[in-house]
Amino acid sequence: MTRHLVFLAFPGFQIVDLGALAVFELANLQPGGPFYEIRVLSEQGGLVPSSVGVPVQTEAIASRRSRAIDTLVVFGGTDDLPPAPGLVRYLEEASLHARRTASICTGAVLLAAAGLLDGRRATTHWHLAAELQRRYPALRVEQDRIYINDGKYWTSAGMTACIDLALALVEQDLGADAARTVARKMVVYHRRSGGQSQFSAMLDLDPTSDRIRKALDYARRNLRKPLSVDELADVANLSRRQFSRSFRLETGQTPAKAVETLRVEAARAMLESAGHPVEVVARESGFEDAERMRRAFIRAFGHPPQALRRQSRERRAAA
């Protein structure tokens, strides 16, 4: 069975979104393939300039109106998207017959303009989330998500989240093993959980020197260890005093606070993507016990671990 995939492009679409096509390209190479026929459409057809000016050849949307579509995916752009009337009308019509309709990044604006997300949960690039919610109050924007599946509609965060979205679609079609094989060929993490945060503690800390960055990377890979300041200073090849001073200047945090942030991030990912008991999550992420982890979660999120796990389950049940 060949599934017909249609990607919608427009002038200035984000060029990194083409990475989603590579996922389906590699899925076609799996035993039994090809599984997907891929087309890129635009309102008028022809060459459409991307965000960096490099044009991509497209077909006009009129050429596919009478053809069956399995999955319809809207690219995102680098800026906020004014609703394009032609594309919006096409989305309203085509999504009625498509098995799935999805958006990447700011492409959620076009889905929302077509009324497809009313009453549904959705996500987009974090910088547009508040504006999307303000402009379309009938939908529920969850800005801190990699992607969301609500019924037949899928939305994703920006940039590389297009690959996570595409892998999730392939997994739904062909199974987890196929998606894992594609991810391995693309040299990416198998698939980030849809509920995983768009933000990363490592990015937020953003040290400027290689020594502090090396110490943070070591901490992230060894969260189960006690990770004293002396140990991290040794990794950075600095004295304890030099390390503590440099660390605070470069990250705005003490080493102990940064390690706690990394542990909370790791523990949250485990809670949202697996069914491990809280005690196991606490141990694997480096907290001495569940109570210490509970206090760290309240400091970071204002809620205990159990509340975040319950919210994650409710989101999955709603999806």
PyMOL commands that set and color helices and strands:
alter all, ss='L'
color gray80, all
select helices_A, chain A and resi 15-27+61-64+85-97+105-113+129-135+161-174+176-186+201-205+210-221+229-235+240-251+255-273+278-284+290-301+305-318
alter helices_A, ss='H'
color red, helices_A
select strands_A, chain A and resi 3-8+36-42+46-49+55-60+71-74+100-103+121-122+140-141+147-150+153-156
alter strands_A, ss='S'
color yellow, strands_A
deselect
rebuild
show_as cartoon
